[in-house]
Amino acid sequence: MLTAKRAAVCLTVFLIAVSTGVAQDKKKESTTRSVSGTVTTPDGKPAVGAVVQLKDTKTKNVRSFYTQDKGDYYFHELSTDIAYELSATYRDQGTILSSGTKTLSVFDSRKDALVNLKLNAKN
């Protein structure tokens, strides 16, 4: 009978440890996110080689990315506790085009956010 009690205690301890580990893994998962999108010219074409800037509103650090073949960009491992500002610039035949600033809010719960940026002539 003592062996059955020990087995039950061991099983209970094991189940608690496993459930705690799973809960910690879920917590780790939810602390980062990514943002991606496409940068387009005023006529809707992909802006290949545009510079997309991602500004951390807490530290003011800026990361940059040159858009790829389809005008796409991607930033990963972003904190869910920080808001980010996104903007793009592009030189098209001597004219500088820029997008407005879009914000990825701390209230945006998407793990993989999609933020497209449209360029306009800079005044």
Secondary structure, DSSP 8 states (H G I E B T S, - for coil): -HHHHHHHHHHHHHHHHHHHHHHHHHHHHTTEEEEEEEEE-TTS-B-TT-EEEEEETTT--EEEEE--TTSEEEEEEEETTS-EEEEEEEEETTEEEE---EEE-TT---SEEE--EE-EE--
